[in-house]
Amino acid sequence: MKLRIVLEPSEDGGFTVFVPTLPGCISEGESKEDALKNIREAIELYLEPVEDDLALSPDAEQIELAV
């Protein structure tokens, strides 16, 4: 999956990074590399299913879809 991110210098130093297509998915880092590593982790957590919250009917079918 490819997502467009926005990486910008922070006023307090370091970098802030966010994903426009994932509302609230934002991170930061002291360097560009740190910020990119941190946003990758934030994206993974954002997209991780919360299986405890799923209430599926017995007839439901789960399908993985690559985008």
GROMACS elastic network, one bead per residue, 0.5 to 0.9 nm:
[ bonds ]
;  ai    aj funct       b0    kb
    1    66     6  0.71624   500
    1    67     6  0.59111   500
    2    67     6  0.81978   500
    3    19     6  0.73095   500
    3    20     6  0.88220   500
    3    21     6  0.77540   500
    4    18     6  0.89227   500
    4    19     6  0.64300   500
    4    20     6  0.73412   500
    4    21     6  0.78302   500
    5    17     6  0.67619   500
    5    18     6  0.56467   500
    5    20     6  0.66807   500
    5    21     6  0.85946   500
    5    39     6  0.87414   500
    6    16     6  0.81179   500
    6    17     6  0.53954   500
    6    18     6  0.53920   500
    6    19     6  0.63925   500
    6    20     6  0.75363   500
    7    15     6  0.66550   500
    7    16     6  0.58342   500
    7    18     6  0.68413   500
    7    28     6  0.88406   500
    7    32     6  0.78619   500
    7    35     6  0.80078   500
    7    36     6  0.83055   500
    8    14     6  0.87171   500
    8    15     6  0.55600   500
    8    16     6  0.54676   500
    8    17     6  0.63784   500
    8    32     6  0.89250   500
    9    12     6  0.85250   500
    9    13     6  0.67922   500
    9    14     6  0.60323   500
    9    16     6  0.62034   500
    9    17     6  0.87431   500
    9    32     6  0.88525   500
   10    13     6  0.51217   500
   10    14     6  0.54987   500
   10    16     6  0.56819   500
   10    28     6  0.83844   500
   11    14     6  0.79809   500
   11    15     6  0.85265   500
   12    15     6  0.87609   500
   13    29     6  0.89926   500
   13    30     6  0.70242   500
   13    31     6  0.88717   500
   14    28     6  0.72611   500
   14    29     6  0.56378   500
   14    31     6  0.54829   500
   14    32     6  0.75345   500
   14    34     6  0.89973   500
   14    35     6  0.81550   500
   15    27     6  0.85629   500
   15    28     6  0.54138   500
   15    29     6  0.53984   500
   15    30     6  0.61850   500
   15    31     6  0.63142   500
   15    32     6  0.62888   500
   15    34     6  0.85394   500
   15    35     6  0.62130   500
   16    26     6  0.74313   500
   16    27     6  0.59538   500
   16    29     6  0.67030   500
   16    30     6  0.89673   500
   16    32     6  0.87562   500
   16    35     6  0.67431   500
   17    25     6  0.86697   500
   17    26     6  0.57536   500
   17    27     6  0.53778   500
   17    28     6  0.57109   500
   17    29     6  0.83316   500
   17    35     6  0.64404   500
   17    36     6  0.74401   500
   17    38     6  0.87753   500
   17    39     6  0.67223   500
   18    22     6  0.82349   500
   18    23     6  0.86215   500
   18    24     6  0.78388   500
   18    25     6  0.57864   500
   18    27     6  0.63265   500
   18    28     6  0.84519   500
   18    39     6  0.71889   500
   19    22     6  0.54000   500
   19    23     6  0.71320   500
   19    24     6  0.79460   500
   19    25     6  0.57843   500
   19    26     6  0.66144   500
   19    39     6  0.82924   500
   19    43     6  0.82128   500
   20    23     6  0.63000   500
   20    24     6  0.84420   500
   20    25     6  0.79454   500
   21    25     6  0.86383   500
   22    25     6  0.55430   500
   22    26     6  0.87718   500
   22    43     6  0.81741   500
   22    46     6  0.79829   500
   23    26     6  0.83436   500
   25    39     6  0.78036   500
   25    42     6  0.65311   500
   25    43     6  0.67275   500
   25    46     6  0.69539   500
   26    38     6  0.89718   500
   26    39     6  0.66973   500
   26    42     6  0.71890   500
   26    43     6  0.86225   500
   27    35     6  0.66512   500
   27    36     6  0.85340   500
   27    38     6  0.61754   500
   27    39     6  0.54303   500
   27    42     6  0.70170   500
   28    31     6  0.85607   500
   28    32     6  0.86947   500
   28    34     6  0.75059   500
   28    36     6  0.80639   500
   28    38     6  0.67185   500
   28    39     6  0.73543   500
   29    32     6  0.67454   500
   29    33     6  0.76523   500
   29    36     6  0.77291   500
   29    37     6  0.83548   500
   29    38     6  0.69755   500
   29    39     6  0.89621   500
   30    33     6  0.82589   500
   30    34     6  0.61553   500
   30    35     6  0.68984   500
   31    34     6  0.51233   500
   31    35     6  0.61649   500
   31    36     6  0.85868   500
   32    35     6  0.50859   500
   32    36     6  0.61060   500
   32    37     6  0.85551   500
   33    36     6  0.51893   500
   33    37     6  0.61640   500
   33    38     6  0.85659   500
   34    37     6  0.50842   500
   34    38     6  0.60419   500
   34    39     6  0.85867   500
   35    38     6  0.50633   500
   35    39     6  0.61021   500
   35    40     6  0.85637   500
   36    39     6  0.51963   500
   36    40     6  0.61700   500
   36    41     6  0.87458   500
   37    40     6  0.52615   500
   37    41     6  0.65489   500
   37    42     6  0.88211   500
   38    41     6  0.51978   500
   38    42     6  0.62130   500
   38    43     6  0.86795   500
   39    43     6  0.59814   500
   39    44     6  0.84818   500
   40    43     6  0.51634   500
   40    44     6  0.62979   500
   40    45     6  0.87481   500
   41    44     6  0.51082   500
   41    45     6  0.62578   500
   41    46     6  0.85201   500
   42    45     6  0.51534   500
   42    46     6  0.59634   500
   42    47     6  0.85847   500
   43    47     6  0.60897   500
   43    48     6  0.83982   500
   44    47     6  0.53068   500
   44    48     6  0.59577   500
   45    48     6  0.50581   500
   45    49     6  0.84311   500
   46    49     6  0.82359   500
   48    51     6  0.88922   500
   49    52     6  0.87752   500
   49    53     6  0.86528   500
   49    54     6  0.86127   500
   50    53     6  0.56043   500
   50    54     6  0.69259   500
   51    54     6  0.52245   500
   51    55     6  0.85724   500
   52    55     6  0.80419   500
   56    59     6  0.79632   500
   56    60     6  0.60406   500
   56    61     6  0.86780   500
   57    60     6  0.52922   500
   57    61     6  0.88705   500
   58    61     6  0.84962   500
